[in-house]
Amino acid sequence: MMGDVWTISVLIELKPSIRDPEGETILRDLIRRGGEKSVEEVRAAKLLRFKVRANNREEAENLVRTLCDELRLYNPIAHVCNVWSDR
């Protein structure tokens, strides 16, 4: 197989209009109870990292984006899925 190995990151997070109970709990029970008042909001997300062999960055990102969509690694109704190369 030809090509270089690319590290492709995928960030899956709830859409801004959807409540994030995990982020709310972190803010309320850890940050605010610890006395910190300047933090306005916390949003939780999932980060996936793929090592992909491809001819170029665009090909590697497109492969991972396709896998995320076809394998339903996220729910497009509730989540935003961002894909990028770390290299």
C-alpha positions in Angstrom: 0.0 0.0 0.0 1.4 3.4 -1.0 1.2 6.7 0.8 2.1 8.2 4.1 0.6 7.6 7.5 -1.6 10.5 8.6 -3.1 11.2 12.1 -6.7 12.2 11.6 -8.7 13.5 14.6 -12.4 13.4 14.9 -14.2 15.6 17.5 -17.8 14.5 18.2 -19.9 16.9 20.3 -23.5 17.7 20.9 -25.0 20.5 18.7 -25.0 23.8 20.5 -28.8 23.8 20.8 -28.8 20.5 22.7 -28.3 20.4 26.5 -25.1 18.8 27.6 -25.8 17.1 31.0 -22.2 15.9 31.3 -20.8 19.4 30.8 -23.3 20.9 33.1 -22.4 18.4 35.9 -18.7 19.2 35.5 -19.4 22.9 35.7 -21.8 22.6 38.7 -20.2 19.8 40.8 -16.5 20.3 40.1 -15.8 23.8 39.0 -18.3 25.9 40.8 -18.2 23.8 44.0 -14.4 24.3 43.9 -15.0 28.0 44.1 -14.3 29.0 40.5 -16.8 31.6 39.3 -15.4 32.8 36.0 -16.1 29.6 33.9 -19.4 30.3 32.0 -20.0 26.9 30.4 -18.5 23.4 29.9 -19.3 21.2 26.9 -18.2 17.6 26.8 -17.1 15.9 23.6 -15.5 12.7 22.3 -12.1 12.7 20.6 -11.1 9.9 18.2 -7.7 9.6 16.6 -7.1 7.5 13.5 -3.8 6.5 11.9 -4.5 6.3 8.2 -2.3 5.4 5.2 -3.2 7.7 2.3 -1.6 9.6 -0.6 -2.4 13.0 0.9 -4.1 14.8 3.7 -7.4 15.3 1.9 -7.6 11.6 1.0 -7.0 10.6 4.6 -9.5 13.1 6.0 -12.2 12.0 3.4 -11.7 8.4 4.3 -12.2 9.0 8.0 -15.2 11.3 7.4 -16.8 8.6 5.3 -16.1 6.0 8.0 -17.7 8.2 10.6 -20.8 8.8 8.4 -21.2 5.2 7.1 -20.5 3.4 10.4 -22.7 5.9 12.4 -19.9 6.8 14.8 -22.1 9.8 15.7 -25.8 10.7 15.5 -26.1 13.5 12.9 -29.3 14.7 14.4 -27.8 15.4 17.8 -24.0 15.7 17.1 -21.5 17.8 15.2 -18.6 15.8 13.8 -15.4 17.7 12.9 -12.5 15.9 11.1 -9.0 17.3 10.7 -5.4 16.3 10.2 -2.9 16.7 13.1 -0.1 16.9 10.6 
